[in-house]
């Protein structure tokens, strides 16, 4: 399993982007910039906490059950530009407190699993942790979006310990299989790459919707093969 982490936070760049994206006459106060930097630092720490938990749980599962449910993990922190667009969409002023109060995915992890059942296994072993609180859950695996998009979305909170004390930090987690991740990557490129001909977007969008169903059928069959091989191995060892 590979956990892809950001190596550092460029707080000078964050402050520069915030000034540029504000779209209001007055300059943000020093206190507000400090508040923004603290928000990003906490988001990074929260993502690291969840990432480390998942690494440890995956390793434990390997030792006890000879199976790694997690293929790899990607960690990301939303950019200032993305956060400002999200505030605009919600009709909110571009203020740091509005980010803190209304946006729950500043910190995010994408957990890519090997098999379908691993999606719910990862969810179970994570939310069963005593210091992880489940805040929101959307299951696009069992209830795909009209486009064919499939993934399990969770928002959790986890305590981050600092010199001044502990703070609960929200982290969004997307859990999907390798196949779902490949599909989502292609669909994202199709939908959001602005120089693609609209006719191709419509054509391939329809194709991808069909491929999503085919992919789910294939992954279900592969899951059954894996389960059968695993059961056969258990019988031989007993």
N, C-alpha and C positions, 0 to 999 in steps of 0.2 A: 504493500500500500504506500502511496506517495501523498504527502500533505504539502501542497504548494502554498507557502506563506509569503507575505510581503516582508521584505527585510527591514524596512524602516518607514517612518512617517515623515514626510517633508512638510513641516509645519509652516515654514516661510511660504512655500508654494500654496498651501491651503489658505493662508491669510490673503495672499495675492489674488487667488481665484475668487475668494469671498468678496473682496473689494470690487473686483471686476464684474461679478455676477449680481451684485445687489440691486442695481437698477433704481436706486434712490439717491437723491441729491446729497444727503449727509454721509460723511465717512463713518464706518463702524467705529465705535469707541474701543479703546484698548481693552477694557473689561469684556466687551463682547467678543473680541478676537481671542482672548484668553479662554473664554467660555467655549468657543468653537474648537480650539485646540484640545481642550479637556474632553469635549464630546468625541473627537476623533481618537484620542488616546484611549478612552474608555471603550469605544467600539472595537478598536484593535485588540485590546486586552480581553474583551468578551469573546471575540472570535477565537483568540488563542486558547482561552479556557475550554471552549466547546471542542475545538480541534484536538487539544491534548486528551480530553476525555474520550473522544472517539478513537484516537490512536490506541489508547490503553485498552479500551473495550475490545477493539479488533484483535489486538495481540492476545488478550486473555481468551478470546473465543478460539483463536488458532491453537493455543496450548491445550484447552479443554476439549475441543470438538474437531480439531484438525481441519478447520475451515475459516477462511477470512471472508466475512460478509462484505467488507469494503474494498473496492478496487482502488479508488483514490479519492482524495478530498482536495477541493480548491477553495481557497479563502480569499474574500475580497471585501474592501471597504468602499462604499459608494463615493463617487467624486462629488465635489462641491456643485459642479454643473448639474449633475443628476438630481441632487437634493433640491436645488433651486427650481428645477423643472417640476419636481414632484409637489413642491409648495404651491407653485403657480396652478397646477392642475387641481389642487384642493382649494384654490381661492384664498390662500393665506399669504400674509406678508413674509418677505424674505428675511426672517429673523431667526437667530439661533434657538430661541426658546420654542419657536414653532416646529423646528426640526426635532427637538427633544420631546415635545408633547404629542406630535402627530405622525412621526415617521418611525416605523419599527424595524426597518431593514437597512439601517446605516451599516451595520455589520452583517455579513452574510457568509454562509458556507454552502458549497455544493458537494454533496456526498454521492459518489457514483458507486453503485453496488454491482455485484457479479450476477445476481439472480433476482427475480421478482420478489420472492419471499423475503429476501434480505432487506428490502425496503422497510418492511414492517418490523423486522427483527431489529434493525438499527434504531428505528423509532422507539421501540419498546425498551431496549437496554439504555437508551439515552434518557428518556423521560422518567424512567424508574430511578434515576439518580436523585438522591435526597435534596440536593441543592439546585436542581434544574426544575423550573416551573414552566409548564406548557401554557401559553397564552392564547394561541390561535392555531387552527389546523384546517387545511384545505387539501382534500384528496382528489387530485387530478389524475390519479392512476385508475381508480375505480370509476371516476366520473370525469373523463377527458374533456378538455375545452373543445368547442366546435371545430377548431383548426386541426385537432388531433393531438394537441400537446398533452403529455402525460408526465406527472411528477407529484410527489408528496411535499407540500409546503407546510413548514412548522415555524412558529415564532415562539421562542422560549426566552426566559430570563435566567441569568446566572450571576451569582455574586462575584464581583471583582474586588480584591482586597488591596487597599492603598494605605499610605501612611496615616491619612485622616480617618480611615475606617473603611467599611465595606459598602459598595454600591451595586445595586442590581442593574444589569445591562441587558438590553434586548438584542437577540441575535436571530436572524432569519436563516432557516436551514431548508435547502431543497434536496430531496433524496430521490434518486432515479437510477435506473439501470444504465449500463454502458450503451445499450441500444437506444434507449430514450434520450440519453445525452447526445448521441450522434445526431438523432433526429432533430432535437431542439436546436442544436448548433446550426444545422443546415436551414431550419425554418427561420431562425433569427436572422441569418444572412440574407435570406430571401425577402423577409418582411421589412428589414431596416436598412438594407443597402440601397441608397437613394438613386443610384445610376442604373438600376436594372429596369428594363422595359416592363411596363405594367401588364402587358399581355403575357409575358413570361411568368410574372408574379402570380397571375390568376391561374395560368395553366399548371405550373409546378405546385402551387398551393393546393389545388385540387388533387394532384398526384400524391402529395405528401400526406394529405388527409387519409387517403386509401392505404398508403404505406404504413401509417401509424397502426391501423388495425391489423395489417399483415405482420408487422413487427411484434405486436402483442401476442399474436397466435404463435409465432416462431419462438418467442421467449418462454411462453407457457410450455411448449413442447420440450425445449431445452431444460427447463426447470424439472420436468418429469423425468427426463433422462438422468439428470444429476441426482435426483432423489432415489431413483432406482439403483444407480451405481453405488450410492452411499449405503442404502439398505442392504445390498448384496455384500458390501464390504463388512458391515456390522455382523451379518450372519456368519461369514467365514471366520471372523475373529472370535466369535463366541464358542 
